[in-house]
Amino acid sequence: MSFAMLLSMGAFALAASISPGPVNLVCLSSGTRYPVAQGLIFVTGATLGFVLLFLAIGLGLYSAMQLVAGLDNLLRWLGAAFLLYLSLQLMRDNGRLPEDRKLSAPGFFTGALMQWLNPKAWLASASGIAAYTNGQDIWQVAVFAGLYLPICWLSLSCWVYAGAYLQRYVHRPQTLIIINRTLALLLALSTLYLLFG
C-alpha cells in the first residue's frame, strides 16, 4: 500500500470523523455539561464502536445483512429512533449543571452503541471501504481501521474540548438551555437528513 493511499485514507477518515453528525453533537453537549474526562470516556466508546463496525462491514456484515430482507431498513430506523430519543433528552434538559456530574454523563457503552445505531457511521464505513479497499483484502481493511482509530478519537475529542471551552462562558442555566436546544435541533435534523437525504 503506497504512502499516497495512506494519506488519502487518512484524509477520508478525518473528514468523516470531524464533520458534524449525531455523535459529534453529543460530544459537544457532553463537553458543555460534564468534566472533560467523562466526555473522553464517551469518545473512547464511540471510537472503538466505530472501528468495530468498520471492521465488521469490511469483513462482509453489510453484504450479509442485505440477504435478510428489510434488516438494513430496520437497523436504520432503530438507529434514528435512538438518536431522536437522545435529541429529546437534550431538548428537555433544564440547563442546570448536575451536582454529581459523573452520574448523568453518557458513557463508554452509550458511545459504542450510538455508532452501531448511527446512519452516518454506516455510510462512512461502507463508502470508505468501497472507495479505498478491494473488498477482498482483509489487510487493507485492517490498515484503514488502524488509521481510523487515532483520527476518530482525536476528532471526537476536539468536539468535547470545544464544549468544555464553551462551558466557560455558560454561567446561567438559560444560556445552557439555549445551547442544548440548538444542539437537540441539530441532532434531530442531522438524523432526519441521514434518513431521507
GUNU-220012 format. One line per 2 residues: number of its first residue (from 1); their letters; for each residue x, y negated, z negated of C-alpha. Coordinates in Angstrom, 3 decimals, padded with zeros to 6 digits. Layout:
// GUNU-220012
NUM = A = X Y Z | ...
This chain:
// GUNU-220012
1 = MS = 000.000 000.000 000.000 | 001.507 -003.325 001.067
3 = FA = 002.071 -006.358 -001.142 | -000.254 -008.367 001.099
5 = ML = -003.022 -005.801 000.490 | -002.466 -006.016 -003.278
7 = LS = -002.689 -009.816 -003.119 | -005.875 -009.566 -001.105
9 = MG = -007.388 -007.111 -003.604 | -006.352 -009.388 -006.468
11 = AF = -007.945 -012.418 -004.820 | -011.175 -010.467 -004.298
13 = AL = -011.145 -009.304 -007.942 | -010.587 -012.869 -009.161
15 = AA = -013.360 -014.316 -007.013 | -015.801 -011.595 -008.094
17 = SI = -014.859 -011.809 -011.783 | -014.687 -015.547 -012.390
19 = SP = -017.671 -016.627 -010.286 | -020.830 -017.347 -012.286
21 = GP = -023.027 -014.377 -012.945 | -025.022 -012.850 -015.781
23 = VN = -022.023 -011.551 -017.759 | -020.115 -014.831 -017.352
25 = LV = -023.079 -016.815 -018.683 | -023.349 -014.563 -021.753
27 = CL = -019.593 -015.086 -022.306 | -020.079 -018.853 -022.168
29 = SS = -023.017 -018.695 -024.556 | -021.082 -016.437 -026.907
31 = GT = -018.217 -018.925 -026.960 | -020.560 -021.740 -027.998
33 = RY = -022.093 -019.760 -030.863 | -019.567 -017.311 -032.283
35 = PV = -015.862 -017.118 -033.084 | -013.658 -016.532 -030.029
37 = AQ = -012.589 -013.135 -031.403 | -016.212 -011.954 -031.289
39 = GL = -016.569 -013.172 -027.717 | -013.416 -011.317 -026.726
41 = IF = -014.862 -008.067 -028.091 | -017.782 -008.537 -025.709
43 = VT = -015.317 -009.381 -022.907 | -013.351 -006.186 -023.564
45 = GA = -016.519 -004.083 -023.421 | -017.669 -005.812 -020.248
47 = TL = -014.266 -005.373 -018.612 | -013.948 -001.686 -019.448
49 = GF = -017.577 -001.108 -018.491 | -016.965 -002.744 -015.130
51 = VL = -013.749 -000.813 -014.448 | -015.503 002.486 -015.261
53 = LF = -018.387 001.507 -012.976 | -015.904 000.564 -010.247
55 = LA = -014.112 003.922 -010.552 | -017.413 005.820 -010.584
57 = IG = -018.610 004.045 -007.446 | -015.215 004.600 -005.822
59 = LG = -015.476 008.303 -006.595 | -018.887 008.575 -004.944
61 = LY = -021.516 007.648 -007.547 | -023.257 005.176 -005.248
63 = SA = -023.435 007.728 -002.421 | -024.696 010.402 -004.801
65 = MQ = -027.376 008.054 -006.165 | -028.724 007.444 -002.674
67 = LV = -029.542 011.162 -002.448 | -032.181 010.693 -005.160
69 = AG = -034.956 008.629 -003.643 | -035.584 005.378 -005.486
71 = LD = -032.881 005.831 -008.143 | -030.864 002.827 -006.966
73 = NL = -034.013 000.652 -006.995 | -034.941 001.900 -010.464
75 = LR = -031.482 001.049 -011.782 | -031.630 -002.375 -010.149
77 = WL = -034.993 -003.179 -011.744 | -033.933 -001.844 -015.151
79 = GA = -030.830 -003.997 -014.937 | -032.877 -007.046 -014.017
81 = AF = -035.261 -006.387 -016.916 | -032.323 -006.154 -019.340
83 = LL = -030.780 -009.388 -018.036 | -034.121 -011.192 -018.188
85 = YL = -034.543 -009.929 -021.766 | -031.150 -011.458 -022.638
87 = SL = -032.263 -014.661 -020.941 | -035.426 -014.739 -023.033
89 = QL = -033.428 -014.213 -026.243 | -031.194 -017.124 -025.286
91 = MR = -034.209 -019.283 -024.427 | -035.778 -018.600 -027.831
93 = DN = -032.615 -019.404 -029.798 | -033.158 -022.127 -032.426
95 = GR = -029.786 -023.817 -031.885 | -028.534 -023.220 -035.417
97 = LP = -025.165 -021.557 -035.728 | -025.613 -018.450 -037.906
99 = ED = -024.008 -018.373 -041.356 | -022.593 -014.893 -040.744
101 = RK = -021.687 -015.280 -037.096 | -020.327 -011.726 -036.779
103 = LS = -023.719 -010.046 -037.147 | -025.500 -011.538 -034.155
105 = AP = -022.722 -011.727 -031.590 | -023.068 -009.477 -028.532
107 = GF = -020.564 -006.684 -028.999 | -018.416 -004.214 -027.110
109 = FT = -021.207 -001.810 -026.121 | -023.525 -004.616 -025.061
111 = GA = -020.788 -005.842 -022.716 | -020.181 -002.370 -021.284
113 = LM = -023.899 -001.634 -020.847 | -024.504 -005.031 -019.308
115 = QW = -022.075 -004.274 -016.479 | -023.798 -000.990 -015.657
117 = LN = -027.131 -002.822 -015.507 | -025.758 -005.867 -013.693
119 = PK = -026.582 -006.008 -009.973 | -023.597 -008.338 -009.413
121 = AW = -021.225 -005.673 -010.795 | -022.677 -003.022 -008.474
123 = LA = -022.414 -005.336 -005.464 | -018.856 -006.389 -006.303
125 = SA = -017.789 -002.772 -006.765 | -019.432 -001.413 -003.637
127 = SG = -018.305 -004.274 -001.386 | -014.755 -004.282 -002.759
129 = IA = -014.366 -000.559 -002.286 | -015.811 -000.725 001.210
131 = AY = -013.535 -003.611 002.202 | -010.224 -002.527 000.652
133 = TN = -010.222 001.267 000.477 | -010.972 004.004 002.949
135 = GQ = -013.325 005.715 000.519 | -011.357 008.974 000.545
137 = DI = -008.142 007.848 -001.140 | -008.505 008.062 -004.921
139 = WQ = -005.106 006.383 -005.324 | -006.344 003.214 -003.566
141 = VA = -009.422 003.074 -005.803 | -007.259 003.587 -008.924
143 = VF = -004.821 000.841 -007.908 | -007.704 -001.536 -007.196
145 = AG = -009.276 -000.720 -010.587 | -005.885 -001.304 -012.214
147 = LY = -005.774 -004.771 -010.649 | -009.332 -005.491 -011.713
149 = LP = -008.660 -004.666 -015.380 | -006.491 -007.686 -016.340
151 = IC = -008.097 -010.016 -013.800 | -011.621 -009.312 -015.037
153 = WL = -010.614 -009.578 -018.697 | -008.832 -012.893 -018.199
155 = SL = -011.651 -014.289 -016.047 | -014.358 -013.446 -018.572
157 = SC = -012.157 -014.732 -021.401 | -011.986 -018.102 -019.648
159 = WV = -015.765 -018.357 -019.949 | -015.618 -017.571 -023.696
161 = YA = -012.920 -020.210 -024.199 | -014.944 -022.704 -022.161
163 = GA = -017.854 -022.068 -024.525 | -015.584 -022.476 -027.567
165 = YL = -014.358 -025.780 -026.141 | -017.935 -026.872 -025.588
167 = QR = -018.797 -025.895 -029.175 | -016.513 -028.663 -030.475
169 = YV = -018.985 -031.167 -029.069 | -022.110 -029.396 -030.251
171 = HR = -022.896 -030.803 -033.677 | -026.670 -030.905 -033.525
173 = PQ = -028.967 -027.891 -033.105 | -030.923 -029.841 -030.481
175 = TL = -027.816 -030.057 -028.272 | -027.217 -026.316 -028.558
177 = II = -030.874 -025.644 -027.740 | -030.489 -027.626 -024.509
179 = IN = -027.280 -025.723 -023.637 | -028.859 -022.352 -024.444
181 = RT = -031.999 -023.067 -022.446 | -029.924 -024.208 -019.495
183 = LA = -027.835 -021.027 -019.693 | -031.001 -018.927 -020.096
185 = LL = -032.483 -020.501 -016.985 | -029.255 -019.959 -015.035
187 = LA = -029.090 -016.331 -016.215 | -032.694 -015.728 -015.121
189 = LS = -032.130 -017.450 -011.770 | -028.910 -015.524 -011.101
191 = TL = -030.711 -012.268 -011.909 | -033.572 -013.107 -009.556
193 = YL = -031.101 -014.154 -006.858 | -029.267 -010.837 -007.168
195 = LF = -032.603 -009.024 -006.840 | -034.124 -010.976 -003.981
197 = G = -031.274 -012.996 -002.441
